[in-house]
């Protein structure tokens, strides 16, 4: 029974990280930049499986985007964009990629590298000296090593395998929930044309509540909207807006960064998540079939742990404290790879977890505002 509960907790760890995750921001850089790295130190020994920290060579200062390192960054705004002239357009996430498969569905332990951006401005290597100090018990070689071009995605690199160990079908289960109409993420554009370079675009984030019968994804779905992401339940007053979104060479970019506090209800459990320094991009060349989507941002490590503690306590009150949940919390802490404000640098302990997810989307319409979810009591409150 406890194994089943931990398996569901694993699903919830993933679900809490993606159900309505989104914010915006653009950084300077080349969207097509491939991974490179700054200098690297001498190689050290590798750690044993399951825990030992490998030896490292001499510490070096890793390359930074500001100093010319090749960085994987969101696309820049076009120099001469066309003002958006089309009608309002709403996209709903139709499929989510956690990072254990490539976009064509091929299992790949390195697939997480495709989903994310360089968030901290460093192309970090295992011997980097200009990096926050990993949490106690973490393997510095794993925590410090970025993906190509400094892609920051500790969730995919270091947490996902743990989660899939207790919930191996989590990705399929979440995507089935989308197909069943249980939830989605919607991006509403007040006006959007077909030109490859447009801006600025006024856009907003909406959460999709239960859509009875599931979506057709043919543009006719009137997907109900969760009130939690609206001011006073007003569909015309979303809490998360992107006033400087743009399209460059057919790629939609959310624009300025924002911080989003989300109240998410999944499978009867409610979680509050704060995702900072987030950015959303997607290929909208074919607006009937949005592909290549990326959601990248930062989770506050302690905040994630406390929210998951509530979920664990709802599954079984014995999981509010004790060695079982402490073990889970330790593994989560060990994945911290940057600061919770998205910065990085020596002299401070890492307290944020970078996350990068992929998605596809289809056109829908904003439906009516759904009833608010009933907040549950904290089962772990003293």
C-alpha positions in Angstrom: 0.0 0.0 0.0 2.8 2.4 0.9 4.5 1.6 -2.4 1.3 2.6 -4.3 1.1 5.8 -2.3 4.7 6.7 -3.1 4.0 5.9 -6.7 1.1 8.4 -6.7 3.4 10.9 -4.9 5.8 10.5 -7.8 3.1 11.3 -10.3 2.1 14.3 -8.2 5.7 15.6 -8.1 5.6 15.7 -11.9 2.1 17.0 -12.1 2.8 19.8 -9.6 5.7 20.9 -11.8 3.8 21.3 -15.0 0.0 21.5 -14.7 -0.2 25.2 -15.3 3.4 26.1 -15.4 4.3 29.2 -17.5 5.6 32.7 -17.5 7.5 34.7 -19.9 10.8 36.3 -20.6 13.3 36.8 -23.4 17.0 36.9 -23.0 19.5 38.0 -25.6 20.8 35.2 -27.7 20.6 32.9 -30.7 17.7 30.5 -30.5 19.7 28.1 -32.7 22.8 28.1 -30.6 24.1 24.7 -29.9 25.8 23.7 -26.7 29.3 24.7 -26.0 31.0 25.1 -22.8 33.5 27.3 -21.1 36.8 25.9 -20.0 36.9 22.7 -18.1 39.3 21.5 -15.5 41.2 18.3 -15.3 39.0 15.2 -15.1 38.5 13.5 -11.8 37.3 10.1 -10.9 33.6 9.2 -11.2 31.4 8.5 -8.2 29.9 5.2 -7.4 26.3 4.5 -8.5 23.7 5.7 -6.0 25.6 8.2 -4.2 29.4 8.6 -3.8 30.7 11.9 -5.0 33.4 11.5 -7.6 36.7 13.3 -7.4 37.1 16.4 -9.4 40.0 18.0 -11.2 41.2 21.5 -10.7 38.5 24.1 -10.3 38.0 26.6 -13.1 35.7 29.5 -13.8 33.1 28.4 -16.3 32.2 30.5 -19.4 29.4 32.9 -19.2 27.0 34.2 -21.9 28.1 37.7 -21.1 31.6 36.9 -22.0 30.8 35.2 -25.3 30.2 31.6 -24.4 27.9 29.8 -26.7 24.6 29.8 -24.9 21.2 28.2 -25.6 18.9 31.2 -25.0 15.4 32.1 -26.1 15.1 34.0 -29.4 15.6 37.7 -29.5 12.7 40.0 -30.6 12.8 40.8 -34.3 14.3 44.1 -35.3 11.4 45.2 -37.5 8.3 43.2 -36.4 4.8 43.5 -38.0 2.1 44.6 -35.7 -0.3 41.7 -35.0 -3.3 42.2 -37.2 -5.3 38.9 -36.9 -8.1 37.8 -34.6 -7.7 36.6 -31.1 -6.0 33.1 -31.0 -5.9 30.7 -28.1 -3.5 27.7 -27.9 -4.0 24.8 -25.4 -1.3 22.4 -24.5 -2.1 19.0 -26.1 1.0 17.0 -25.1 3.7 17.4 -22.5 7.3 16.1 -22.7 8.8 15.5 -19.3 12.3 14.9 -20.6 12.6 11.1 -20.7 11.8 10.9 -24.4 12.6 12.9 -27.5 9.8 14.7 -29.3 9.3 11.7 -31.5 8.7 9.5 -28.5 12.1 7.8 -28.5 13.2 7.0 -24.9 16.4 8.9 -24.2 18.1 9.6 -20.9 19.5 12.8 -22.3 16.2 14.0 -23.8 15.9 16.6 -21.0 18.6 18.6 -22.8 16.1 19.5 -25.6 13.8 21.1 -23.1 15.0 24.3 -21.4 17.2 27.3 -21.7 20.3 28.8 -20.1 18.7 30.5 -17.2 21.6 31.6 -15.1 24.0 32.9 -17.8 26.7 30.3 -17.1 27.7 27.3 -19.1 28.4 25.2 -16.1 30.7 22.2 -15.9 31.5 19.8 -13.1 34.6 21.7 -12.0 33.1 25.2 -12.3 34.1 27.5 -9.5 31.6 30.3 -10.3 28.6 28.2 -9.2 26.5 28.0 -6.0 27.4 25.4 -3.5 25.5 22.1 -4.0 23.3 21.0 -1.1 24.7 18.6 1.4 24.6 15.1 0.0 24.5 16.2 -3.6 26.9 15.0 -6.3 28.6 18.2 -7.5 29.4 16.7 -10.8 25.8 16.0 -11.5 24.4 19.3 -10.1 26.9 21.6 -11.9 26.9 20.0 -15.3 24.6 21.8 -17.7 23.1 20.7 -21.0 24.4 22.0 -24.3 24.8 25.7 -24.3 24.3 25.8 -20.5 20.7 24.5 -20.6 19.5 24.4 -17.0 17.1 21.6 -16.3 18.0 19.8 -13.1 14.4 18.5 -12.9 15.0 16.5 -16.1 18.6 15.6 -15.4 18.4 14.6 -11.8 14.9 14.3 -10.5 13.0 12.7 -13.3 14.7 9.3 -13.1 13.9 9.2 -9.4 10.2 10.0 -10.1 10.0 7.5 -12.9 11.4 4.8 -10.6 8.3 5.0 -8.5 5.8 6.1 -11.3 7.1 4.7 -14.6 4.0 5.7 -16.6 3.8 9.2 -15.2 4.3 10.9 -18.5 1.7 8.8 -20.2 -0.7 9.3 -17.3 -0.4 13.1 -17.4 -0.9 13.2 -21.2 -3.9 11.0 -20.9 -5.3 13.4 -18.4 -5.0 16.2 -21.0 -6.7 14.0 -23.6 -9.5 13.3 -21.1 -10.0 17.0 -20.6 -8.9 17.1 -17.0 -6.6 20.1 -17.4 -4.5 22.1 -19.9 -2.5 25.3 -20.1 -3.9 27.9 -22.4 -2.1 30.9 -24.0 -4.5 33.6 -25.3 -3.3 36.1 -27.8 -5.5 39.2 -28.2 -4.4 39.4 -31.8 -2.1 37.2 -33.9 -1.5 37.2 -37.6 0.3 34.7 -39.8 3.5 36.8 -40.4 6.8 35.2 -39.3 7.8 38.3 -37.3 5.3 40.1 -35.1 5.2 42.2 -32.0 4.5 43.3 -29.5 1.7 40.8 -28.8 -0.5 41.1 -25.8 -1.0 37.6 -24.4 -2.1 35.9 -21.2 -2.0 32.6 -19.4 -5.2 30.7 -18.5 -5.6 27.4 -16.8 -8.0 24.9 -18.3 -10.5 23.2 -15.9 -12.3 20.0 -16.6 -13.6 19.8 -20.1 -16.4 17.2 -20.2 -16.0 14.7 -22.9 -12.4 15.7 -23.6 -11.0 17.9 -26.3 -11.4 17.5 -30.1 -8.4 19.9 -30.6 -10.0 21.1 -33.9 -10.4 24.7 -32.8 -14.0 24.3 -31.6 -13.4 23.3 -28.0 -14.7 25.8 -25.5 -12.4 24.9 -22.6 -13.6 26.1 -19.2 -11.2 28.4 -17.4 -9.9 28.0 -13.8 -10.8 31.0 -11.7 -7.5 30.8 -9.7 -5.6 32.5 -12.5 -8.1 35.3 -12.8 -8.5 38.5 -10.8 -11.8 38.3 -8.9 -12.9 35.5 -11.3 -13.0 37.9 -14.3 -12.0 36.2 -17.5 -11.0 39.5 -18.9 -8.6 40.1 -16.1 -6.0 37.3 -16.1 -3.3 37.4 -13.4 -0.5 36.4 -15.7 0.0 38.6 -18.8 2.6 38.9 -21.4 2.5 42.4 -22.8 5.7 42.1 -24.8 5.3 38.7 -26.4 6.5 38.4 -30.0 7.0 36.1 -32.9 10.4 35.8 -34.6 10.9 33.5 -37.6 7.7 31.7 -36.7 8.6 31.1 -33.0 6.3 32.6 -30.4 8.2 34.0 -27.3 6.5 35.1 -24.2 8.5 38.2 -23.6 9.3 39.7 -20.2 9.8 37.4 -17.3 7.2 37.1 -14.6 6.6 35.3 -11.3 3.5 33.1 -11.1 1.8 31.7 -8.0 -0.4 28.8 -9.0 -3.0 26.9 -7.1 -3.2 23.6 -8.8 -5.7 20.8 -8.3 -4.8 17.4 -9.7 -6.5 14.1 -8.8 -8.1 15.8 -5.8 -4.9 17.3 -4.4 -4.1 21.0 -4.3 -0.6 22.5 -4.5 0.7 26.0 -4.5 3.7 26.5 -6.7 5.8 29.6 -7.4 7.7 29.5 -10.6 10.1 32.3 -11.3 12.2 33.6 -14.2 10.1 31.5 -16.6 10.0 31.6 -20.3 7.7 30.0 -22.9 8.5 29.5 -26.6 6.9 27.5 -29.4 6.9 27.1 -33.1 3.6 28.5 -34.4 4.4 28.4 -38.1 1.4 26.1 -38.4 -1.1 27.6 -36.0 -3.3 24.5 -36.3 -0.5 22.4 -34.9 1.9 24.1 -32.5 5.1 22.2 -32.0 8.6 22.5 -30.4 7.2 24.2 -27.2 9.5 24.8 -24.3 8.6 25.9 -20.7 11.6 26.8 -18.6 11.9 28.3 -15.2 12.9 27.9 -11.5 11.3 26.2 -8.6 12.1 27.2 -5.0 13.4 24.0 -3.5 12.0 24.4 0.0 8.7 25.6 -1.4 8.4 22.5 -3.6 9.3 20.2 -0.7 6.7 21.8 1.6 3.9 21.5 -1.0 4.8 17.9 -1.7 4.8 17.2 2.0 1.1 18.3 2.1 0.4 15.9 -0.8 2.2 13.1 1.0 0.3 13.8 4.2 -3.0 13.7 2.3 -2.0 10.2 1.0 -1.0 9.0 4.4 -0.6 11.2 7.5 2.5 9.2 8.5 4.3 10.8 5.5 4.1 14.3 7.0 7.3 13.5 8.9 9.7 10.8 9.4 12.4 9.0 7.4 10.3 8.1 4.4 9.5 11.6 3.4 12.8 12.9 4.6 14.5 10.6 2.1 12.4 12.1 -0.7 13.1 15.6 0.5 16.8 14.9 0.6 16.8 13.8 -3.0 14.8 16.9 -4.0 17.3 19.2 -2.2 20.2 17.4 -3.9 18.9 18.4 -7.3 19.2 22.2 -6.5 21.4 23.7 -9.2 21.0 27.4 -9.0 19.5 30.1 -6.7 15.7 30.4 -6.5 15.9 33.8 -8.1 17.5 32.4 -11.2 21.0 33.7 -10.5 24.1 31.6 -9.8 27.5 32.2 -8.2 29.9 31.2 -5.5 29.5 31.8 -1.8 25.9 30.7 -1.4 24.1 27.3 -1.2 21.9 26.4 -4.2 18.2 26.7 -3.2 16.4 26.5 -6.6 15.7 23.7 -9.1 15.7 24.6 -12.8 13.0 22.9 -14.8 12.4 22.6 -18.5 9.5 20.9 -20.2 8.4 20.4 -23.8 4.9 20.7 -25.2 2.8 20.7 -28.3 -0.4 22.7 -28.5 -3.6 23.0 -30.5 -6.1 25.9 -31.1 -9.1 26.1 -28.7 -11.4 28.8 -27.5 -11.7 30.2 -24.0 -14.8 28.7 -22.3 -16.8 29.8 -19.3 -15.2 30.3 -15.9 -15.3 27.1 -13.9 -16.2 26.9 -10.2 -13.2 27.4 -7.9 -11.6 24.3 -6.5 -12.3 23.7 -2.8 -9.1 24.3 -0.8 -8.2 21.5 1.4 -6.7 21.7 4.9 -3.0 21.1 5.4 -2.9 17.6 6.7 0.6 18.2 8.1 -0.3 21.4 10.1 0.6 21.1 13.7 
